[in-house]
Amino acid sequence: MEESAHKIANVIQNHKRLPSNWGIIHSDLHESNYVFYDDTPQPIDFSNCGYGFYLFYFIV
């Protein structure tokens, strides 16, 4: 597991930060941090937001 974590960290560190893959992210999006408005989920609680790869949403 540690070896895999190092490989992932290496890929992330060497990945170019482009407007298409890097920017402000919520970084704590789970069922308690969104509400529905007109049947559309809307994020709330931005206390952990920051900058990162958009892929972060899918690997956390």
C-alpha positions in Angstrom: 0.0 0.0 0.0 2.8 2.4 0.9 4.5 1.7 -2.5 1.2 2.5 -4.3 0.9 5.7 -2.3 4.4 6.8 -3.4 3.6 6.0 -7.0 0.4 8.0 -6.9 2.2 10.9 -5.2 4.9 10.8 -7.9 2.4 11.0 -10.7 0.6 13.9 -9.0 3.8 15.8 -8.4 4.9 15.4 -12.1 1.5 16.2 -13.6 1.2 19.6 -15.2 -1.2 22.0 -13.6 -3.4 23.3 -16.4 -6.7 25.2 -16.2 -8.4 22.1 -17.5 -7.2 19.9 -14.5 -6.3 22.3 -11.7 -8.2 24.8 -9.7 -10.4 25.4 -6.7 -11.9 22.3 -5.2 -14.3 21.6 -2.3 -12.1 18.7 -1.0 -14.7 17.5 1.5 -17.8 16.7 -0.6 -19.9 14.0 1.0 -23.6 13.4 1.7 -23.6 16.0 4.6 -22.0 18.7 2.5 -24.6 19.2 -0.2 -28.2 20.2 -0.4 -30.7 19.9 -3.3 -32.2 23.0 -5.0 -34.6 22.3 -7.8 -33.5 18.7 -7.9 -29.9 19.7 -8.4 -27.2 19.0 -5.8 -25.5 22.2 -4.5 -22.3 22.0 -2.4 -22.2 23.6 1.1 -19.6 24.0 3.8 -16.5 25.3 2.0 -14.3 25.2 5.1 -11.8 22.7 3.5 -11.8 24.1 0.0 -8.5 25.0 -1.7 -6.6 24.5 -4.9 -5.8 21.1 -6.3 -6.3 18.7 -9.2 -10.0 18.1 -10.1 -9.2 14.4 -10.1 -9.0 14.7 -6.3 -12.8 14.5 -6.2 -12.7 11.0 -7.6 -9.9 9.5 -5.6 -10.9 10.5 -2.1 
